[in-house]
Amino acid sequence: MEGFSTIIEPFRVKSVEPLRLTTRAEREELLGKAGYNLFALASDDVIIDLLTDSGTGAMSAEQWAALQRGDESYAGSPSWFRFEAAVKALFPFAHLIPTHQGRAAEKILFSVVGGKGKVIPNNTHFDTTRANVEHSGAEAVDLVIPEGKDPALRHPFKGNMDVGALTRLLEARKGEVPLVMVTITNNSGGGQPVSLENLRAVRAVCDRFQVPLFLDACRFAENAWFIREREEAQRGRSIKEIVRDIAALADGMTMSAKKDGLANIGGWLAMNDGALAQKCRELLILTEGFPTYGGLAGRDLDAIAQGLSEVVDESYLRYRVRAVEYLADKLCAAGVPMVEPPGGHAVYLDAKRMLRHIPPLQYPGQALAVELYREGGIRGCEIGTAMFGKRPDGSEQPAAMELVRLAMPRRVYTQSHVDFVVEAVLHVFARRESLRGMRIVEQPASLRHFTARFAPL
């Protein structure tokens, strides 16, 4: 509010869910049963769940009302047309293909454009994006700017793509790059935004080499907020205007509506290329559903449509970004190493700097995430060697960064919850030298972090 320094939540709480407050002894036993993998915990055994911001947010009263409007006709439902209009108001691509979530959009896209001998450049691929690229036989290449690889360095747009590196790749691999992808915000790199200036430069390179540009746009509104706040030429513009400018630079997008769609499920794939869209729709029908529902109930299409109107509200975005900054400011003041500046959806603790005595192949990020749960019942997510260390050929190498992501669900937790998280992190930080590494005792062939079992060393 004007004239006040305190940024309040721009909503009231109308329904509450009780939390079960576990004891440390209970949590120790639960960790053993889960194989020290926090994904394997029952959510009822978690006090503060910061595992992900994907699909974990609270829906608004208008979204709950939208569920009641949902129409479950198999084809051509009114819910589909409301969904289509809401998406195209922000991202006016010619062809819109609904999917049950973002990774389904990735699976369809890379099944069509990927394959052996192909390479997909990105600022930084996230886990399912990389997995779907590599599953197709293609190579996933990360080309974030050098500043994006240094967690301690403060830079306004650490998610930017290295335009020079992209140019060199496109020159060296002519005919092997079916598309260039940019992830906004850059999740693997600490939720860092991409500037509009950088997107324009990437677009120019794509035009030069006649390669389409696609967005992984699941946190588009948070990225647009940072563009408005940090990019001098964009100050004072509306979030909707900036989002449309971002969309105009791309030829297509994948989207998880579980993030900046403010929904609990859903996503889409969109593009301007009609021939590519036809191939994608054929695969959609085979694996997801009819093109006007794509694996979603009509009520979910309506919830997403409403969420897209709410996520670009500036009061909401101001609160959203400030809530993450509040957590980061408290931890940073105490000397806790993290990715700086904080992104829009999470605080990323830097396990490599915090646990210097634990080598990367002993998974310091996983050790830190496990200890946070043991200490305070807080579930975070390792983003390091456990997630990204295993290569397609089965070998293992350290990830570029060893992070623990504390992702804030949208419109769920209050300031006292965040203060509790701060206290728990500081307790662990005070005795960080006592933490020990982990080893993997069981793992799947891909996306191992979801189901692998660990043991303490």
SULNORBEL-V727595 format. One record per pair of residues at least 24 apart in sequence whose ideal C-beta (glycine too) atoms are under 8 Angstrom apart, sorted by sequence separation. I is the first residue (numbers start at 1). J is the second residue. If there is no record, write none. Layout:
i = [I I]
j = [J J]
This chain:
i = [20 114 124 159 252 320 360 361 380 381 20 22 103 107 110 111 123 159 180 320 360 380 21 102 106 110 143 159 180 220 268 380 381 20 106 159 380 19 107 110 141 158 191 361 378 103 193 194 217 360 159 193 266 158 180 182 184 191 196 215 265 349 351 158 177 179 180 181 182 183 184 187 195 215 352 372 159 161 178 179 180 181 182 183 184 193 351 158 159 160 177 178 179 180 181 182 185 193 197 266 124 157 158 159 160 163 170 174 179 181 184 195 196 215 220 265 266 348 361 369 123 157 166 184 195 197 213 214 217 218 264 368 123 156 157 161 185 193 196 213 214 215 216 217 218 263 266 361 365 123 148 157 160 163 167 170 171 185 196 213 214 215 216 217 218 222 266 360 364 365 122 151 156 163 166 170 184 212 214 215 216 218 221 264 360 365 121 149 212 214 218 219 220 263 148 157 161 167 170 185 218 219 263 144 148 163 218 262 360 217 261 378 148 262 263 376 121 144 262 376 55 142 196 203 261 262 378 14 199 202 203 257 261 355 376 378 121 262 376 11 121 196 200 218 262 352 375 119 196 199 257 261 352 260 350 351 376 129 350 351 372 375 386 350 351 372 375 390 119 129 349 386 348 349 121 125 348 349 372 390 119 120 126 214 348 349 371 118 119 120 122 125 347 348 390 117 118 120 121 122 123 124 212 346 347 118 120 121 122 123 346 368 120 122 126 127 212 346 387 124 126 184 339 345 346 386 387 123 124 125 345 386 114 124 159 339 371 113 124 113 123 386 368 382 367 370 386 157 243 367 156 367 123 367 179 240 366 157 179 239 364 156 157 239 362 363 156 239 354 362 363 238 349 357 362 363 355 358 362 363 239 354 358 359 327 358 355 327 324 370 323 259 370 129 224 320 330 334 366 225 326 330 336 367 126 221 320 336 221 327 331 363 225 326 330 334 225 336 122 327 331 335 222 225 226 323 327 331 334 362 221 225 222 222 109 106 102 102 226 225 222 223 222 222 129 219 91 219 90 109 109 192 106 191 262 105 190 90 105 189 193 89 105 191 192 193 91 92 102 190 191 90 102 103 190 191 90 93 102 191 92 101 102 191 91 101 102 190 90 101 102 191 185 187 190 93 185 93 109 185 108 91 105 104 105 113 54 91 101 103 105 112 100 101 102 100 101 99 100 112 98 99 112 98 99 98 99 97 109 112 96 97 108 111 96 97 96 95 108 95 108 93 94 95 93 94 95 91 93 95 108 94 97 107 108 87 95 87 94 97 104 97 104 99 152 156 151 154 97 151 153 154 100 151 152 99 151 104 104 98 97 98 100 98 99 100 188 98 99 100 97 98 99 151 98 152 63 151 63 188 151 152 54 56 60 151 55 59 98 54 59 54 57 59 53 57 57 55 56 55 55 190 80 189 80 190 191 75 77 74 76 77 75 75 80 83 86 87 90 74 79 82 83 86 89 78 79 82 85 86 77 80 83 87 79 83 86 90 79 82 86 77 72 73 72 79 70 71 72 70 70 69 70 68 70 67 70 66 69 70 67 66 67 66 66 63 66 65 63 59 62 63 60 60 63 59 62 60 151 149 149 151 130 134 142 127 127 53 53 50 10 10 10 10 10 9 7 8 135 7 134 7 131 131 128 127 127 46 48 50 51 47 48 50 51 52 36 47 48 49 50 51 38 46 47 48 50 38 41 45 46 46 36 38 41 31 38 31 38 31 38 27 28 27 24 27 24 58 60 57 58 54 56 57 58 53 56 57 58 22 50 52 53 57 21 50 51 53 56 50 53 50 50 49 48 48 50 48 47 48 11 9 36 9 35 35 39 39 40 37 39 40 37 37 37 35 36 37 35 36 35 36 35 36]
j = [44 138 148 183 276 344 384 385 404 405 45 47 128 132 135 136 148 184 205 345 385 405 47 128 132 136 169 185 206 246 294 406 407 47 133 186 407 47 135 138 169 186 219 389 406 132 222 223 246 389 189 223 296 189 211 213 215 222 227 246 296 380 382 190 209 211 212 213 214 215 216 219 227 247 384 404 192 194 211 212 213 214 215 216 217 226 384 192 193 194 211 212 213 214 215 216 219 227 231 300 159 192 193 194 195 198 205 209 214 216 219 230 231 250 255 300 301 383 396 404 159 193 202 220 231 233 249 250 253 254 300 404 160 193 194 198 222 230 233 250 251 252 253 254 255 300 303 398 402 161 186 195 198 201 205 208 209 223 234 251 252 253 254 255 256 260 304 398 402 403 161 190 195 202 205 209 223 251 253 254 255 257 260 303 399 404 161 189 252 254 258 259 260 303 189 198 202 208 211 226 259 260 304 186 190 205 260 304 402 260 304 421 192 306 307 420 166 189 307 421 101 188 242 249 307 308 424 61 246 249 250 304 308 402 423 425 169 310 424 60 170 245 249 267 311 401 424 169 246 249 307 311 402 311 401 402 427 181 402 403 424 427 438 403 404 425 428 443 173 183 403 440 403 404 177 181 404 405 428 446 176 177 183 271 405 406 428 176 177 178 180 183 405 406 448 176 177 179 180 181 182 183 271 405 406 178 180 181 182 183 406 428 181 183 187 188 273 407 448 186 188 246 401 407 408 448 449 186 187 188 408 449 178 188 223 403 435 178 189 179 189 452 435 449 435 438 454 226 312 436 226 437 194 438 251 312 438 230 252 312 437 230 231 313 436 437 231 314 429 437 438 314 425 433 438 439 432 435 439 440 317 432 436 437 406 437 435 408 408 454 408 345 456 216 312 408 418 422 454 314 415 419 425 456 216 311 410 426 312 418 422 454 317 418 422 426 318 429 216 421 425 429 317 320 321 418 422 426 429 457 317 321 320 321 214 216 216 218 344 344 343 344 344 345 254 344 217 345 220 252 254 339 254 339 410 254 339 240 255 339 343 240 256 342 343 344 243 244 254 342 343 243 255 256 343 344 244 247 256 345 247 256 257 346 247 257 258 346 247 258 259 348 343 345 348 252 344 253 269 345 269 253 267 267 268 276 218 255 265 267 269 276 265 266 267 266 267 266 267 279 266 267 280 267 268 268 269 268 280 283 268 269 280 283 269 270 270 270 283 271 284 270 271 272 271 272 273 270 272 274 287 274 277 287 288 268 277 270 277 280 287 281 288 284 337 341 337 340 284 338 340 341 288 339 340 288 340 294 295 291 291 292 294 293 294 295 383 294 295 296 294 295 296 348 296 350 262 350 263 388 352 353 256 258 262 353 258 262 301 258 263 259 262 264 259 263 264 263 264 264 265 401 292 401 293 403 405 290 292 290 292 293 292 293 298 301 304 305 308 293 298 301 302 305 308 298 299 302 305 306 298 301 304 308 301 305 308 312 302 305 309 301 297 298 298 305 297 298 299 298 299 299 300 299 301 299 302 299 302 303 302 302 303 303 305 303 306 306 306 303 306 307 306 307 310 307 310 310 401 400 401 403 388 392 400 387 388 345 346 346 313 315 316 318 319 319 318 319 446 319 446 322 446 447 447 447 449 373 376 378 379 376 377 379 380 381 366 377 378 379 380 381 369 377 378 379 381 370 373 377 378 379 370 373 379 370 379 373 380 374 381 373 374 374 374 377 375 409 411 409 410 407 409 410 411 407 410 411 412 377 405 407 408 412 377 406 407 409 412 407 410 408 409 409 413 417 421 420 420 421 411 411 438 414 441 442 449 450 451 449 451 453 451 452 453 452 453 454 453 454 454 455 455 456]
